[in-house]
Amino acid sequence: MTFDVFRVIHADHPSLPGHFPGAPLVPGVVILDEVVAALSEWRHDSQLTGVHTVKFLAPLKPEQPFTISLSPTGEESGDVSFHCRVNKRVIVEGRLAVLWTAP
């Protein structure tokens, strides 16, 4: 089961003015914030306990739409794999440690 959500980081985001003036890029931490928000939307009963891995493969520009995809790893550990895509190109990928709480 994969959960997909679409996001855009707008040009007026407060992190952008200092993140390469004249050629702004979305900071990785802002992208990760969106991944964590997507996790909450997907599974309200989840709590992020850590980030096992994250790899930034390509930059994201302000106003550039991207898709976050989350999927369980299939292990009992509760880990969740994620990737972010612009069109079909993966720009970020990683694995989260997640604790599932009882409803």
N, C-alpha and C positions, 0 to 999 in steps of 0.2 A: 504494500500500500504506500503510495507516494502522495505527498501533499505539495501542491504548487501554489505560489502566491506571487503576484506581480507588484513591483515597487519602482518608485522614481525618487531620487534625491534631488530636490529642487535647488536651483541656483542661489536662492537666498538662505540656504542652510548656514547656520552660524559657524560651522567648522571650515567653510570653504575659503573665506578671504585670505587666511594665512597658509593655506595648503596649495602652494605654488601660484602666487599672484601672476595674473596674465594668462595662465594656462591651468585653471583649477582642475583638481582631481578629487574624487571622493575618498576621504581617509578610510583605511581598512577597518578601523574601529566603528565607523558609522555603518559600514556594510554589515559587520558582525552584530551590531545593535538590531538591525533589521532582521537578521537571521534568528536572533533570540525572540524578537517580537512574533515572527512567523511561527516559531515553535509553540509559543503561548496560544496563538490562534488555532493551531492544529490540535494541540492536546492541552486543554485547560488544567489537566491533572498532572502536569509535568513541572519539574524544577531543574534548571540547569545547574549541574554541580561542577562542570569543568569543560575545558576545550582540549581534547586529545591532540588534534592536529588541525592546522589551517594552512593553506597554501594559496597565495595570491598570484594568479597566473597572468592577469592583464589588468590594466587600469579601468576604472569606471569614471565617466565624465558626468558632471551635473546634467540633469534633465534626460539622461540616457535610461530608458526603461530596461529593467532586468527582472528575471524570474528567479525566485528562490525555490528549490526543491528539497524536501526533507523526506527521509525514509528510514525506517528502523533497520538496524544491521542484521537482524535475524538472530542475534545472540540474546541470551537471557540477561545480559548486563544492562540493558536499557540504552545502549549507545544508539545514536542517530547520525547517519551520514547526511551531508548536505552539499549542495553545489549551487552556485549562482551563475546564470547564463545571460548573455546579451545576444539575442537571436539564438543561434545554436552553439555559440562559442562559450565554453566554460571559462569564467574569469576568476572564480574562487571555489575551492573545495575543501572539505574537512570533515571532522568527526567530533561530535559532542558527547559528553557524559551527561546522562539525564536520569533523574530519579522520578519514577512514576508514583504518585501518591494515590491512596485509595479514595474513591469517591465518597 
